[in-house]
Amino acid sequence: MIIKPIGERVLLKHQKKQEVTKGGIYIPESARQEKKEGVVIAVGTFEDGKELPLKKGDHVIYGGYQSDEIEIDDEKFLFVDFKDILATIANE
């Protein structure tokens, strides 16, 4: 299935919460912080038709309080407004 966001929206696959620290310590669910990170699956366009400065596979940090969650083939995805994308994460 191909999904193309309409307008200034980005489809993300939410990054799962970390359950174990790098040192091997288990983090109980009550102590986990909600990570607002995701991987770009699809990108919409600006109103004038220009492409948003993101591409499929980009790892991003997002903010905001509004996102629409959908489930496709037992996987959860989020539609986030482009204005709520705070940064991209590059692996060095």
PDB file of N, CA, C and O in Angstrom:
ATOM      1  N   MET A   1       0.841  -1.172   0.000  1.00  0.00           N
ATOM      2  CA  MET A   1       0.000   0.000   0.000  1.00  0.00           C
ATOM      3  C   MET A   1       0.894   1.245   0.000  1.00  0.00           C
ATOM      4  O   MET A   1       1.867   1.320   0.750  1.00  0.00           O
ATOM      5  N   ILE A   2       0.561   2.192  -0.826  1.00  0.00           N
ATOM      6  CA  ILE A   2       1.315   3.453  -0.888  1.00  0.00           C
ATOM      7  C   ILE A   2       0.445   4.561  -0.306  1.00  0.00           C
ATOM      8  O   ILE A   2      -0.686   4.776  -0.743  1.00  0.00           O
ATOM      9  N   ILE A   3       0.991   5.259   0.685  1.00  0.00           N
ATOM     10  CA  ILE A   3       0.280   6.372   1.318  1.00  0.00           C
ATOM     11  C   ILE A   3       1.057   7.646   1.041  1.00  0.00           C
ATOM     12  O   ILE A   3       2.261   7.707   1.288  1.00  0.00           O
ATOM     13  N   LYS A   4       0.376   8.665   0.527  1.00  0.00           N
ATOM     14  CA  LYS A   4       0.986   9.954   0.242  1.00  0.00           C
ATOM     15  C   LYS A   4       0.257  11.009   1.067  1.00  0.00           C
ATOM     16  O   LYS A   4      -0.912  11.290   0.804  1.00  0.00           O
ATOM     17  N   PRO A   5       0.925  11.600   2.066  1.00  0.00           N
ATOM     18  CA  PRO A   5       0.272  12.655   2.860  1.00  0.00           C
ATOM     19  C   PRO A   5      -0.122  13.838   1.982  1.00  0.00           C
ATOM     20  O   PRO A   5       0.589  14.192   1.041  1.00  0.00           O
ATOM     21  N   ILE A   6      -1.254  14.440   2.299  1.00  0.00           N
ATOM     22  CA  ILE A   6      -1.737  15.608   1.569  1.00  0.00           C
ATOM     23  C   ILE A   6      -1.383  16.854   2.370  1.00  0.00           C
ATOM     24  O   ILE A   6      -1.567  16.892   3.587  1.00  0.00           O
ATOM     25  N   GLY A   7      -0.873  17.870   1.684  1.00  0.00           N
ATOM     26  CA  GLY A   7      -0.511  19.110   2.359  1.00  0.00           C
ATOM     27  C   GLY A   7       0.813  18.986   3.096  1.00  0.00           C
ATOM     28  O   GLY A   7       1.642  18.132   2.782  1.00  0.00           O
ATOM     29  N   GLU A   8       0.989  19.842   4.065  1.00  0.00           N
ATOM     30  CA  GLU A   8       2.247  19.913   4.810  1.00  0.00           C
ATOM     31  C   GLU A   8       2.244  18.927   5.969  1.00  0.00           C
ATOM     32  O   GLU A   8       2.323  19.314   7.135  1.00  0.00           O
ATOM     33  N   ARG A   9       2.151  17.646   5.626  1.00  0.00           N
ATOM     34  CA  ARG A   9       2.133  16.585   6.629  1.00  0.00           C
ATOM     35  C   ARG A   9       3.205  15.562   6.321  1.00  0.00           C
ATOM     36  O   ARG A   9       3.641  15.408   5.180  1.00  0.00           O
ATOM     37  N   VAL A  10       3.622  14.862   7.377  1.00  0.00           N
ATOM     38  CA  VAL A  10       4.655  13.846   7.251  1.00  0.00           C
ATOM     39  C   VAL A  10       4.133  12.572   7.924  1.00  0.00           C
ATOM     40  O   VAL A  10       3.583  12.630   9.024  1.00  0.00           O
ATOM     41  N   LEU A  11       4.305  11.433   7.267  1.00  0.00           N
ATOM     42  CA  LEU A  11       3.937  10.145   7.845  1.00  0.00           C
ATOM     43  C   LEU A  11       5.178   9.549   8.492  1.00  0.00           C
ATOM     44  O   LEU A  11       6.200   9.365   7.831  1.00  0.00           O
ATOM     45  N   LEU A  12       5.089   9.246   9.795  1.00  0.00           N
ATOM     46  CA  LEU A  12       6.227   8.737  10.555  1.00  0.00           C
ATOM     47  C   LEU A  12       5.916   7.371  11.143  1.00  0.00           C
ATOM     48  O   LEU A  12       4.768   7.048  11.449  1.00  0.00           O
ATOM     49  N   LYS A  13       6.968   6.583  11.292  1.00  0.00           N
ATOM     50  CA  LYS A  13       6.884   5.369  12.100  1.00  0.00           C
ATOM     51  C   LYS A  13       7.574   5.715  13.405  1.00  0.00           C
ATOM     52  O   LYS A  13       8.770   6.007  13.430  1.00  0.00           O
ATOM     53  N   HIS A  14       6.815   5.680  14.486  1.00  0.00           N
ATOM     54  CA  HIS A  14       7.310   6.087  15.799  1.00  0.00           C
ATOM     55  C   HIS A  14       8.404   5.138  16.261  1.00  0.00           C
ATOM     56  O   HIS A  14       8.273   3.921  16.129  1.00  0.00           O
ATOM     57  N   GLN A  15       9.492   5.698  16.809  1.00  0.00           N
ATOM     58  CA  GLN A  15      10.567   4.887  17.384  1.00  0.00           C
ATOM     59  C   GLN A  15      10.091   4.341  18.720  1.00  0.00           C
ATOM     60  O   GLN A  15       9.510   5.077  19.517  1.00  0.00           O
ATOM     61  N   LYS A  16      10.326   3.082  18.971  1.00  0.00           N
ATOM     62  CA  LYS A  16       9.888   2.448  20.212  1.00  0.00           C
ATOM     63  C   LYS A  16      10.697   2.949  21.395  1.00  0.00           C
ATOM     64  O   LYS A  16      11.839   3.386  21.256  1.00  0.00           O
ATOM     65  N   LYS A  17      10.073   2.874  22.559  1.00  0.00           N
ATOM     66  CA  LYS A  17      10.729   3.287  23.796  1.00  0.00           C
ATOM     67  C   LYS A  17      11.854   2.320  24.131  1.00  0.00           C
ATOM     68  O   LYS A  17      11.761   1.119  23.874  1.00  0.00           O
ATOM     69  N   GLN A  18      12.905   2.862  24.702  1.00  0.00           N
ATOM     70  CA  GLN A  18      14.045   2.045  25.106  1.00  0.00           C
ATOM     71  C   GLN A  18      13.698   1.317  26.399  1.00  0.00           C
ATOM     72  O   GLN A  18      13.297   1.945  27.380  1.00  0.00           O
ATOM     73  N   GLU A  19      13.853  -0.018  26.404  1.00  0.00           N
ATOM     74  CA  GLU A  19      13.513  -0.810  27.576  1.00  0.00           C
ATOM     75  C   GLU A  19      14.728  -1.142  28.434  1.00  0.00           C
ATOM     76  O   GLU A  19      14.582  -1.449  29.617  1.00  0.00           O
ATOM     77  N   VAL A  20      15.913  -1.084  27.859  1.00  0.00           N
ATOM     78  CA  VAL A  20      17.131  -1.422  28.582  1.00  0.00           C
ATOM     79  C   VAL A  20      18.176  -0.353  28.275  1.00  0.00           C
ATOM     80  O   VAL A  20      18.321   0.060  27.125  1.00  0.00           O
ATOM     81  N   THR A  21      18.900   0.094  29.293  1.00  0.00           N
ATOM     82  CA  THR A  21      19.955   1.083  29.074  1.00  0.00           C
ATOM     83  C   THR A  21      21.148   0.425  28.388  1.00  0.00           C
ATOM     84  O   THR A  21      21.199  -0.799  28.263  1.00  0.00           O
ATOM     85  N   LYS A  22      22.095   1.227  27.950  1.00  0.00           N
ATOM     86  CA  LYS A  22      23.298   0.689  27.318  1.00  0.00           C
ATOM     87  C   LYS A  22      24.082  -0.195  28.274  1.00  0.00           C
ATOM     88  O   LYS A  22      24.794  -1.102  27.843  1.00  0.00           O
ATOM     89  N   GLY A  23      23.953   0.064  29.568  1.00  0.00           N
ATOM     90  CA  GLY A  23      24.639  -0.740  30.584  1.00  0.00           C
ATOM     91  C   GLY A  23      23.898  -2.017  30.935  1.00  0.00           C
ATOM     92  O   GLY A  23      24.383  -2.802  31.751  1.00  0.00           O
ATOM     93  N   GLY A  24      22.719  -2.248  30.332  1.00  0.00           N
ATOM     94  CA  GLY A  24      21.979  -3.478  30.558  1.00  0.00           C
ATOM     95  C   GLY A  24      20.951  -3.402  31.676  1.00  0.00           C
ATOM     96  O   GLY A  24      20.423  -4.434  32.092  1.00  0.00           O
ATOM     97  N   ILE A  25      20.654  -2.204  32.174  1.00  0.00           N
ATOM     98  CA  ILE A  25      19.682  -2.050  33.250  1.00  0.00           C
ATOM     99  C   ILE A  25      18.291  -1.916  32.640  1.00  0.00           C
ATOM    100  O   ILE A  25      18.082  -1.105  31.737  1.00  0.00           O
ATOM    101  N   TYR A  26      17.335  -2.713  33.135  1.00  0.00           N
ATOM    102  CA  TYR A  26      15.957  -2.675  32.665  1.00  0.00           C
ATOM    103  C   TYR A  26      15.270  -1.418  33.192  1.00  0.00           C
ATOM    104  O   TYR A  26      15.400  -1.080  34.369  1.00  0.00           O
ATOM    105  N   ILE A  27      14.540  -0.731  32.321  1.00  0.00           N
ATOM    106  CA  ILE A  27      13.801   0.474  32.699  1.00  0.00           C
ATOM    107  C   ILE A  27      12.325   0.109  32.794  1.00  0.00           C
ATOM    108  O   ILE A  27      11.727  -0.274  31.789  1.00  0.00           O
ATOM    109  N   PRO A  28      11.721   0.217  33.977  1.00  0.00           N
ATOM    110  CA  PRO A  28      10.291  -0.096  34.080  1.00  0.00           C
ATOM    111  C   PRO A  28       9.460   0.905  33.283  1.00  0.00           C
ATOM    112  O   PRO A  28       9.869   2.052  33.101  1.00  0.00           O
ATOM    113  N   GLU A  29       8.299   0.471  32.811  1.00  0.00           N
ATOM    114  CA  GLU A  29       7.459   1.311  31.965  1.00  0.00           C
ATOM    115  C   GLU A  29       7.093   2.635  32.633  1.00  0.00           C
ATOM    116  O   GLU A  29       6.978   3.658  31.958  1.00  0.00           O
ATOM    117  N   SER A  30       6.911   2.624  33.940  1.00  0.00           N
ATOM    118  CA  SER A  30       6.538   3.846  34.660  1.00  0.00           C
ATOM    119  C   SER A  30       7.653   4.889  34.650  1.00  0.00           C
ATOM    120  O   SER A  30       7.382   6.071  34.857  1.00  0.00           O
ATOM    121  N   ALA A  31       8.898   4.482  34.415  1.00  0.00           N
ATOM    122  CA  ALA A  31      10.032   5.403  34.445  1.00  0.00           C
ATOM    123  C   ALA A  31      10.506   5.808  33.052  1.00  0.00           C
ATOM    124  O   ALA A  31      11.385   6.661  32.925  1.00  0.00           O
ATOM    125  N   ARG A  32       9.943   5.215  32.019  1.00  0.00           N
ATOM    126  CA  ARG A  32      10.384   5.535  30.655  1.00  0.00           C
ATOM    127  C   ARG A  32       9.864   6.892  30.221  1.00  0.00           C
ATOM    128  O   ARG A  32       8.716   7.252  30.483  1.00  0.00           O
ATOM    129  N   GLN A  33      10.731   7.637  29.555  1.00  0.00           N
ATOM    130  CA  GLN A  33      10.313   8.918  28.994  1.00  0.00           C
ATOM    131  C   GLN A  33       9.816   8.692  27.580  1.00  0.00           C
ATOM    132  O   GLN A  33      10.379   7.893  26.833  1.00  0.00           O
ATOM    133  N   GLU A  34       8.765   9.397  27.221  1.00  0.00           N
ATOM    134  CA  GLU A  34       8.216   9.288  25.873  1.00  0.00           C
ATOM    135  C   GLU A  34       9.175   9.957  24.890  1.00  0.00           C
ATOM    136  O   GLU A  34       9.403  11.166  24.945  1.00  0.00           O
ATOM    137  N   LYS A  35       9.727   9.153  23.997  1.00  0.00           N
ATOM    138  CA  LYS A  35      10.625   9.703  22.978  1.00  0.00           C
ATOM    139  C   LYS A  35       9.776  10.180  21.816  1.00  0.00           C
ATOM    140  O   LYS A  35       8.900   9.454  21.346  1.00  0.00           O
ATOM    141  N   LYS A  36      10.020  11.357  21.363  1.00  0.00           N
ATOM    142  CA  LYS A  36       9.302  11.865  20.206  1.00  0.00           C
ATOM    143  C   LYS A  36      10.255  11.834  19.018  1.00  0.00           C
ATOM    144  O   LYS A  36      10.647  12.865  18.472  1.00  0.00           O
ATOM    145  N   GLU A  37      10.608  10.623  18.645  1.00  0.00           N
ATOM    146  CA  GLU A  37      11.471  10.400  17.496  1.00  0.00           C
ATOM    147  C   GLU A  37      10.772   9.434  16.559  1.00  0.00           C
ATOM    148  O   GLU A  37      10.003   8.572  16.983  1.00  0.00           O
ATOM    149  N   GLY A  38      11.053   9.597  15.280  1.00  0.00           N
ATOM    150  CA  GLY A  38      10.462   8.693  14.310  1.00  0.00           C
ATOM    151  C   GLY A  38      11.257   8.663  13.027  1.00  0.00           C
ATOM    152  O   GLY A  38      12.196   9.435  12.831  1.00  0.00           O
ATOM    153  N   VAL A  39      10.855   7.747  12.151  1.00  0.00           N
ATOM    154  CA  VAL A  39      11.472   7.603  10.844  1.00  0.00           C
ATOM    155  C   VAL A  39      10.435   7.993   9.801  1.00  0.00           C
ATOM    156  O   VAL A  39       9.293   7.537   9.855  1.00  0.00           O
ATOM    157  N   VAL A  40      10.831   8.836   8.851  1.00  0.00           N
ATOM    158  CA  VAL A  40       9.929   9.319   7.813  1.00  0.00           C
ATOM    159  C   VAL A  40       9.592   8.183   6.855  1.00  0.00           C
ATOM    160  O   VAL A  40      10.481   7.513   6.328  1.00  0.00           O
ATOM    161  N   ILE A  41       8.308   7.979   6.641  1.00  0.00           N
ATOM    162  CA  ILE A  41       7.811   6.971   5.710  1.00  0.00           C
ATOM    163  C   ILE A  41       7.368   7.630   4.407  1.00  0.00           C
ATOM    164  O   ILE A  41       7.645   7.112   3.325  1.00  0.00           O
ATOM    165  N   ALA A  42       6.677   8.780   4.505  1.00  0.00           N
ATOM    166  CA  ALA A  42       6.211   9.503   3.321  1.00  0.00           C
ATOM    167  C   ALA A  42       6.089  10.984   3.666  1.00  0.00           C
ATOM    168  O   ALA A  42       5.928  11.349   4.830  1.00  0.00           O
ATOM    169  N   VAL A  43       6.166  11.830   2.640  1.00  0.00           N
ATOM    170  CA  VAL A  43       6.178  13.282   2.833  1.00  0.00           C
ATOM    171  C   VAL A  43       5.193  13.932   1.876  1.00  0.00           C
ATOM    172  O   VAL A  43       5.109  13.551   0.709  1.00  0.00           O
ATOM    173  N   GLY A  44       4.445  14.919   2.372  1.00  0.00           N
ATOM    174  CA  GLY A  44       3.545  15.700   1.533  1.00  0.00           C
ATOM    175  C   GLY A  44       4.293  16.836   0.846  1.00  0.00           C
ATOM    176  O   GLY A  44       5.510  16.771   0.676  1.00  0.00           O
ATOM    177  N   THR A  45       3.559  17.883   0.448  1.00  0.00           N
ATOM    178  CA  THR A  45       4.162  19.028  -0.233  1.00  0.00           C
ATOM    179  C   THR A  45       3.649  20.332   0.381  1.00  0.00           C
ATOM    180  O   THR A  45       2.628  20.355   1.069  1.00  0.00           O
ATOM    181  N   PHE A  46       4.394  21.427   0.112  1.00  0.00           N
ATOM    182  CA  PHE A  46       3.915  22.756   0.489  1.00  0.00           C
ATOM    183  C   PHE A  46       2.693  23.084  -0.360  1.00  0.00           C
ATOM    184  O   PHE A  46       2.425  22.404  -1.350  1.00  0.00           O
ATOM    185  N   GLU A  47       1.952  24.122   0.021  1.00  0.00           N
ATOM    186  CA  GLU A  47       0.758  24.517  -0.723  1.00  0.00           C
ATOM    187  C   GLU A  47       1.061  24.853  -2.178  1.00  0.00           C
ATOM    188  O   GLU A  47       0.222  24.636  -3.054  1.00  0.00           O
ATOM    189  N   ASP A  48       2.269  25.386  -2.444  1.00  0.00           N
ATOM    190  CA  ASP A  48       2.623  25.758  -3.814  1.00  0.00           C
ATOM    191  C   ASP A  48       3.142  24.570  -4.637  1.00  0.00           C
ATOM    192  O   ASP A  48       3.540  24.735  -5.790  1.00  0.00           O
ATOM    193  N   GLY A  49       3.136  23.377  -4.039  1.00  0.00           N
ATOM    194  CA  GLY A  49       3.563  22.175  -4.755  1.00  0.00           C
ATOM    195  C   GLY A  49       5.020  21.794  -4.570  1.00  0.00           C
ATOM    196  O   GLY A  49       5.438  20.721  -5.005  1.00  0.00           O
ATOM    197  N   LYS A  50       5.805  22.663  -3.926  1.00  0.00           N
ATOM    198  CA  LYS A  50       7.215  22.338  -3.691  1.00  0.00           C
ATOM    199  C   LYS A  50       7.324  21.237  -2.646  1.00  0.00           C
ATOM    200  O   LYS A  50       6.482  21.124  -1.755  1.00  0.00           O
ATOM    201  N   GLU A  51       8.371  20.428  -2.766  1.00  0.00           N
ATOM    202  CA  GLU A  51       8.567  19.318  -1.842  1.00  0.00           C
ATOM    203  C   GLU A  51       9.062  19.816  -0.485  1.00  0.00           C
ATOM    204  O   GLU A  51       9.811  20.789  -0.399  1.00  0.00           O
ATOM    205  N   LEU A  52       8.632  19.131   0.562  1.00  0.00           N
ATOM    206  CA  LEU A  52       9.133  19.427   1.901  1.00  0.00           C
ATOM    207  C   LEU A  52      10.592  18.962   1.979  1.00  0.00           C
ATOM    208  O   LEU A  52      10.969  18.020   1.283  1.00  0.00           O
ATOM    209  N   PRO A  53      11.409  19.598   2.806  1.00  0.00           N
ATOM    210  CA  PRO A  53      12.839  19.255   2.864  1.00  0.00           C
ATOM    211  C   PRO A  53      13.136  17.999   3.697  1.00  0.00           C
ATOM    212  O   PRO A  53      14.079  17.982   4.488  1.00  0.00           O
ATOM    213  N   LEU A  54      12.336  16.969   3.515  1.00  0.00           N
ATOM    214  CA  LEU A  54      12.538  15.684   4.165  1.00  0.00           C
ATOM    215  C   LEU A  54      12.416  14.600   3.114  1.00  0.00           C
ATOM    216  O   LEU A  54      11.819  14.811   2.058  1.00  0.00           O
ATOM    217  N   LYS A  55      12.988  13.431   3.409  1.00  0.00           N
ATOM    218  CA  LYS A  55      12.844  12.315   2.482  1.00  0.00           C
ATOM    219  C   LYS A  55      12.612  11.031   3.259  1.00  0.00           C
ATOM    220  O   LYS A  55      12.886  10.965   4.458  1.00  0.00           O
ATOM    221  N   LYS A  56      12.120  10.035   2.593  1.00  0.00           N
ATOM    222  CA  LYS A  56      11.857   8.744   3.214  1.00  0.00           C
ATOM    223  C   LYS A  56      13.145   8.223   3.856  1.00  0.00           C
ATOM    224  O   LYS A  56      14.214   8.255   3.246  1.00  0.00           O
ATOM    225  N   GLY A  57      13.026   7.747   5.088  1.00  0.00           N
ATOM    226  CA  GLY A  57      14.179   7.203   5.800  1.00  0.00           C
ATOM    227  C   GLY A  57      14.853   8.176   6.747  1.00  0.00           C
ATOM    228  O   GLY A  57      15.670   7.757   7.567  1.00  0.00           O
ATOM    229  N   ASP A  58      14.533   9.479   6.661  1.00  0.00           N
ATOM    230  CA  ASP A  58      15.113  10.450   7.583  1.00  0.00           C
ATOM    231  C   ASP A  58      14.657  10.137   9.013  1.00  0.00           C
ATOM    232  O   ASP A  58      13.496   9.795   9.241  1.00  0.00           O
ATOM    233  N   HIS A  59      15.573  10.255   9.963  1.00  0.00           N
ATOM    234  CA  HIS A  59      15.280  10.065  11.381  1.00  0.00           C
ATOM    235  C   HIS A  59      15.049  11.462  11.941  1.00  0.00           C
ATOM    236  O   HIS A  59      15.929  12.317  11.844  1.00  0.00           O
ATOM    237  N   VAL A  60      13.871  11.710  12.529  1.00  0.00           N
ATOM    238  CA  VAL A  60      13.519  13.059  12.965  1.00  0.00           C
ATOM    239  C   VAL A  60      13.077  13.080  14.427  1.00  0.00           C
ATOM    240  O   VAL A  60      12.671  12.065  14.993  1.00  0.00           O
ATOM    241  N   ILE A  61      13.171  14.273  15.014  1.00  0.00           N
ATOM    242  CA  ILE A  61      12.609  14.568  16.321  1.00  0.00           C
ATOM    243  C   ILE A  61      11.420  15.478  16.064  1.00  0.00           C
ATOM    244  O   ILE A  61      11.525  16.449  15.315  1.00  0.00           O
ATOM    245  N   TYR A  62      10.294  15.164  16.682  1.00  0.00           N
ATOM    246  CA  TYR A  62       9.113  15.989  16.472  1.00  0.00           C
ATOM    247  C   TYR A  62       8.533  16.426  17.802  1.00  0.00           C
ATOM    248  O   TYR A  62       8.761  15.796  18.834  1.00  0.00           O
ATOM    249  N   GLY A  63       7.785  17.506  17.763  1.00  0.00           N
ATOM    250  CA  GLY A  63       7.137  18.032  18.956  1.00  0.00           C
ATOM    251  C   GLY A  63       5.660  18.201  18.700  1.00  0.00           C
ATOM    252  O   GLY A  63       5.075  17.503  17.872  1.00  0.00           O
ATOM    253  N   GLY A  64       5.068  19.124  19.410  1.00  0.00           N
ATOM    254  CA  GLY A  64       3.645  19.390  19.226  1.00  0.00           C
ATOM    255  C   GLY A  64       2.790  18.425  20.019  1.00  0.00           C
ATOM    256  O   GLY A  64       3.270  17.422  20.547  1.00  0.00           O
ATOM    257  N   TYR A  65       1.526  18.750  20.090  1.00  0.00           N
ATOM    258  CA  TYR A  65       0.587  17.945  20.855  1.00  0.00           C
ATOM    259  C   TYR A  65      -0.395  17.203  19.966  1.00  0.00           C
ATOM    260  O   TYR A  65      -1.122  16.328  20.437  1.00  0.00           O
ATOM    261  N   GLN A  66      -0.423  17.546  18.686  1.00  0.00           N
ATOM    262  CA  GLN A  66      -1.406  16.947  17.807  1.00  0.00           C
ATOM    263  C   GLN A  66      -0.733  16.059  16.778  1.00  0.00           C
ATOM    264  O   GLN A  66       0.156  16.495  16.046  1.00  0.00           O
ATOM    265  N   SER A  67      -1.163  14.822  16.732  1.00  0.00           N
ATOM    266  CA  SER A  67      -0.756  13.902  15.680  1.00  0.00           C
ATOM    267  C   SER A  67      -1.877  12.895  15.538  1.00  0.00           C
ATOM    268  O   SER A  67      -2.585  12.602  16.502  1.00  0.00           O
ATOM    269  N   ASP A  68      -2.039  12.370  14.350  1.00  0.00           N
ATOM    270  CA  ASP A  68      -3.082  11.384  14.092  1.00  0.00           C
ATOM    271  C   ASP A  68      -2.430  10.033  13.916  1.00  0.00           C
ATOM    272  O   ASP A  68      -1.584   9.854  13.040  1.00  0.00           O
ATOM    273  N   GLU A  69      -2.819   9.088  14.741  1.00  0.00           N
ATOM    274  CA  GLU A  69      -2.234   7.750  14.706  1.00  0.00           C
ATOM    275  C   GLU A  69      -3.111   6.833  13.858  1.00  0.00           C
ATOM    276  O   GLU A  69      -4.334   6.825  13.996  1.00  0.00           O
ATOM    277  N   ILE A  70      -2.473   6.064  12.982  1.00  0.00           N
ATOM    278  CA  ILE A  70      -3.186   5.070  12.194  1.00  0.00           C
ATOM    279  C   ILE A  70      -2.470   3.731  12.328  1.00  0.00           C
ATOM    280  O   ILE A  70      -1.293   3.678  12.687  1.00  0.00           O
ATOM    281  N   GLU A  71      -3.179   2.673  12.042  1.00  0.00           N
ATOM    282  CA  GLU A  71      -2.587   1.338  12.099  1.00  0.00           C
ATOM    283  C   GLU A  71      -2.771   0.666  10.748  1.00  0.00           C
ATOM    284  O   GLU A  71      -3.884   0.569  10.232  1.00  0.00           O
ATOM    285  N   ILE A  72      -1.655   0.203  10.183  1.00  0.00           N
ATOM    286  CA  ILE A  72      -1.661  -0.488   8.896  1.00  0.00           C
ATOM    287  C   ILE A  72      -0.883  -1.781   9.070  1.00  0.00           C
ATOM    288  O   ILE A  72       0.271  -1.759   9.497  1.00  0.00           O
ATOM    289  N   ASP A  73      -1.506  -2.905   8.742  1.00  0.00           N
ATOM    290  CA  ASP A  73      -0.864  -4.215   8.858  1.00  0.00           C
ATOM    291  C   ASP A  73      -0.236  -4.411  10.242  1.00  0.00           C
ATOM    292  O   ASP A  73       0.908  -4.852  10.354  1.00  0.00           O
ATOM    293  N   ASP A  74      -0.980  -4.086  11.278  1.00  0.00           N
ATOM    294  CA  ASP A  74      -0.557  -4.242  12.673  1.00  0.00           C
ATOM    295  C   ASP A  74       0.662  -3.402  13.053  1.00  0.00           C
ATOM    296  O   ASP A  74       1.333  -3.709  14.039  1.00  0.00           O
ATOM    297  N   GLU A  75       0.957  -2.354  12.293  1.00  0.00           N
ATOM    298  CA  GLU A  75       2.030  -1.417  12.639  1.00  0.00           C
ATOM    299  C   GLU A  75       1.410  -0.040  12.826  1.00  0.00           C
ATOM    300  O   GLU A  75       0.497   0.344  12.095  1.00  0.00           O
ATOM    301  N   LYS A  76       1.916   0.705  13.816  1.00  0.00           N
ATOM    302  CA  LYS A  76       1.379   2.033  14.097  1.00  0.00           C
ATOM    303  C   LYS A  76       2.221   3.106  13.424  1.00  0.00           C
ATOM    304  O   LYS A  76       3.451   3.067  13.452  1.00  0.00           O
ATOM    305  N   PHE A  77       1.525   4.070  12.818  1.00  0.00           N
ATOM    306  CA  PHE A  77       2.153   5.201  12.145  1.00  0.00           C
ATOM    307  C   PHE A  77       1.496   6.483  12.629  1.00  0.00           C
ATOM    308  O   PHE A  77       0.377   6.462  13.143  1.00  0.00           O
ATOM    309  N   LEU A  78       2.200   7.606  12.461  1.00  0.00           N
ATOM    310  CA  LEU A  78       1.693   8.916  12.871  1.00  0.00           C
ATOM    311  C   LEU A  78       1.725   9.886  11.704  1.00  0.00           C
ATOM    312  O   LEU A  78       2.697   9.932  10.950  1.00  0.00           O
ATOM    313  N   PHE A  79       0.655  10.664  11.558  1.00  0.00           N
ATOM    314  CA  PHE A  79       0.678  11.817  10.670  1.00  0.00           C
ATOM    315  C   PHE A  79       1.002  13.020  11.537  1.00  0.00           C
ATOM    316  O   PHE A  79       0.284  13.303  12.496  1.00  0.00           O
ATOM    317  N   VAL A  80       2.082  13.738  11.209  1.00  0.00           N
ATOM    318  CA  VAL A  80       2.525  14.899  11.968  1.00  0.00           C
ATOM    319  C   VAL A  80       2.604  16.088  11.022  1.00  0.00           C
ATOM    320  O   VAL A  80       3.052  15.944   9.884  1.00  0.00           O
ATOM    321  N   ASP A  81       2.175  17.258  11.478  1.00  0.00           N
ATOM    322  CA  ASP A  81       2.324  18.471  10.666  1.00  0.00           C
ATOM    323  C   ASP A  81       3.807  18.791  10.506  1.00  0.00           C
ATOM    324  O   ASP A  81       4.590  18.619  11.440  1.00  0.00           O
ATOM    325  N   PHE A  82       4.188  19.258   9.317  1.00  0.00           N
ATOM    326  CA  PHE A  82       5.583  19.583   9.053  1.00  0.00           C
ATOM    327  C   PHE A  82       6.117  20.613  10.043  1.00  0.00           C
ATOM    328  O   PHE A  82       7.285  20.551  10.428  1.00  0.00           O
ATOM    329  N   LYS A  83       5.283  21.552  10.457  1.00  0.00           N
ATOM    330  CA  LYS A  83       5.728  22.597  11.395  1.00  0.00           C
ATOM    331  C   LYS A  83       6.130  22.012  12.748  1.00  0.00           C
ATOM    332  O   LYS A  83       6.830  22.671  13.517  1.00  0.00           O
ATOM    333  N   ASP A  84       5.697  20.779  13.052  1.00  0.00           N
ATOM    334  CA  ASP A  84       6.041  20.133  14.319  1.00  0.00           C
ATOM    335  C   ASP A  84       7.325  19.311  14.248  1.00  0.00           C
ATOM    336  O   ASP A  84       7.770  18.772  15.262  1.00  0.00           O
ATOM    337  N   ILE A  85       7.924  19.212  13.062  1.00  0.00           N
ATOM    338  CA  ILE A  85       9.218  18.524  12.933  1.00  0.00           C
ATOM    339  C   ILE A  85      10.290  19.501  13.420  1.00  0.00           C
ATOM    340  O   ILE A  85      10.444  20.591  12.870  1.00  0.00           O
ATOM    341  N   LEU A  86      11.028  19.096  14.459  1.00  0.00           N
ATOM    342  CA  LEU A  86      12.011  19.987  15.070  1.00  0.00           C
ATOM    343  C   LEU A  86      13.400  19.849  14.479  1.00  0.00           C
ATOM    344  O   LEU A  86      14.110  20.843  14.322  1.00  0.00           O
ATOM    345  N   ALA A  87      13.799  18.616  14.145  1.00  0.00           N
ATOM    346  CA  ALA A  87      15.171  18.401  13.667  1.00  0.00           C
ATOM    347  C   ALA A  87      15.280  17.029  13.007  1.00  0.00           C
ATOM    348  O   ALA A  87      14.450  16.145  13.217  1.00  0.00           O
ATOM    349  N   THR A  88      16.330  16.881  12.204  1.00  0.00           N
ATOM    350  CA  THR A  88      16.694  15.566  11.691  1.00  0.00           C
ATOM    351  C   THR A  88      17.906  15.095  12.457  1.00  0.00           C
ATOM    352  O   THR A  88      18.708  15.900  12.931  1.00  0.00           O
ATOM    353  N   ILE A  89      18.036  13.781  12.576  1.00  0.00           N
ATOM    354  CA  ILE A  89      19.165  13.185  13.284  1.00  0.00           C
ATOM    355  C   ILE A  89      20.053  12.484  12.268  1.00  0.00           C
ATOM    356  O   ILE A  89      19.598  11.616  11.524  1.00  0.00           O
ATOM    357  N   ALA A  90      21.326  12.868  12.244  1.00  0.00           N
ATOM    358  CA  ALA A  90      22.277  12.251  11.312  1.00  0.00           C
ATOM    359  C   ALA A  90      23.195  11.337  12.091  1.00  0.00           C
ATOM    360  O   ALA A  90      23.672  11.693  13.169  1.00  0.00           O
ATOM    361  N   ASN A  91      23.441  10.162  11.546  1.00  0.00           N
ATOM    362  CA  ASN A  91      24.398   9.233  12.151  1.00  0.00           C
ATOM    363  C   ASN A  91      25.784   9.583  11.659  1.00  0.00           C
ATOM    364  O   ASN A  91      26.005   9.689  10.453  1.00  0.00           O
ATOM    365  N   GLU A  92      26.717   9.763  12.569  1.00  0.00           N
ATOM    366  CA  GLU A  92      28.073  10.136  12.176  1.00  0.00           C
ATOM    367  C   GLU A  92      28.955   8.931  12.101  1.00  0.00           C
ATOM    368  O   GLU A  92      30.138   9.051  11.784  1.00  0.00           O
TER     369      GLU A  92
END
